[in-house]
Amino acid sequence: MQDALPIVIVAVVAVAAVVGVVLLARGKGVYDDIRAGDFVQRPDPPALRDADIAQMQAVLGRRAPDDDLRAEVRALVEARNVRRVARGEPPLDVDAEVERRLSELDG
């Protein structure tokens, strides 16, 4: 019984080696399905892209500046105004500049 063990081991290894060589020769490996192209973003179809743009424009068109946005723009304009005065330039009308910037955001 123990004399058969080395024969079985050699036979299993030989069969596995033959199967491995045959599979290698066929050329299609597991990693052939994994390509860099799978991770590349493909462009959306033009109709879908146009629909998304129209939807975003509709949302932006409905958006009115809220108090937080108005306060943030005012703080930006006031800070720029302080720098203008420090450079010796005439100060801006803060309210008019805030409205101008908010109108630029609306498009």
Buried (B, 14 or more C-beta within 10 A) or exposed (E): EEEEEEEEEEEEEEEEEEEEEEEEEEEEEEEEEEEEEEEEEEEEEEEEEEEEEEEEEEEEEEEEBEEEBBEEBBEEBBEEBEEEEEEEEEEBEEEEBBBEBBEEEEE
